[in-house]
Amino acid sequence: MNELILKAKQIWKEGDPGKALMLLSDPSLKGDTDALFLTGEIHYSRQEWGMALNGFRKVLQLDPSQKAAQTYVELILNILGFFHTDQFNP
């Protein structure tokens, strides 16, 4: 794993997801599945569903065998598709 990705992961775990995302946006990491996956995880942890979904789908475009990314996509789609039926009963 790239040193920049490891540094971003450490910064995220220390509680600064914004700075970690900034590091992961480095042009040298473009197309790196590890960077895209970590970006998705950070957005997921911040409940930024659209950004997380985009990150995990990019991972799957580059590596369709990535089971963890597929699991995250399914989780996010379930979250976005959830509605409580009792809301609609008067």
C-alpha positions in Angstrom: 0.0 0.0 0.0 1.2 3.5 -0.9 2.8 5.5 1.9 0.4 8.4 1.2 -2.6 6.1 1.7 -1.2 4.8 5.0 -0.7 8.3 6.2 -4.2 9.2 5.2 -5.6 6.2 7.0 -3.6 7.1 10.2 -4.9 10.7 10.1 -8.5 9.5 9.6 -8.1 7.2 12.7 -6.7 10.1 14.7 -10.0 12.0 14.0 -9.3 14.3 11.0 -11.3 12.8 8.0 -11.1 16.1 6.1 -7.3 16.1 6.0 -7.3 12.4 5.1 -9.6 13.1 2.2 -7.4 15.9 1.1 -4.3 13.6 1.1 -6.3 11.0 -0.9 -7.2 13.5 -3.6 -3.5 13.6 -4.6 -3.3 13.2 -8.4 -0.7 10.4 -8.0 -3.4 8.2 -6.4 -5.8 8.6 -9.3 -7.1 5.1 -10.2 -5.6 3.5 -7.1 -8.2 1.1 -5.7 -6.9 1.3 -2.1 -7.2 5.1 -2.2 -10.6 4.9 -3.7 -11.8 2.3 -1.1 -10.4 4.4 1.8 -12.1 7.5 0.4 -15.4 5.5 0.3 -14.9 4.3 3.8 -14.3 7.9 5.1 -17.4 9.2 3.3 -19.4 6.3 4.6 -18.3 7.0 8.2 -19.5 10.6 7.7 -22.8 9.4 6.3 -22.1 11.1 2.9 -23.9 8.3 1.1 -23.5 9.7 -2.5 -19.8 10.3 -2.2 -19.2 6.9 -0.6 -21.3 5.1 -3.2 -19.3 6.8 -6.0 -16.0 5.8 -4.4 -17.0 2.1 -4.0 -18.4 1.9 -7.5 -15.2 3.3 -8.9 -13.3 0.5 -7.0 -15.7 -2.1 -8.5 -15.1 -0.7 -12.0 -11.4 -1.2 -11.6 -11.6 -4.4 -9.7 -15.0 -6.2 -9.9 -13.8 -9.0 -7.5 -13.5 -6.5 -4.6 -16.1 -8.1 -2.3 -15.8 -5.4 0.5 -16.7 -2.6 -1.9 -19.7 -4.6 -3.2 -20.9 -5.1 0.4 -20.6 -1.3 1.0 -22.6 -0.6 -2.2 -25.3 -2.9 -1.1 -25.4 -1.4 2.4 -25.6 2.2 1.0 -28.4 1.2 -1.4 -30.3 -0.4 1.5 -29.9 2.8 3.5 -31.0 5.0 0.7 -33.9 2.8 -0.2 -35.3 2.4 3.3 -38.6 4.0 4.2 -40.8 3.4 7.2 -44.3 2.3 6.1 -45.9 3.7 9.3 -45.1 7.2 8.1 -47.7 6.8 5.4 -50.5 5.6 7.6 -52.8 8.3 9.0 
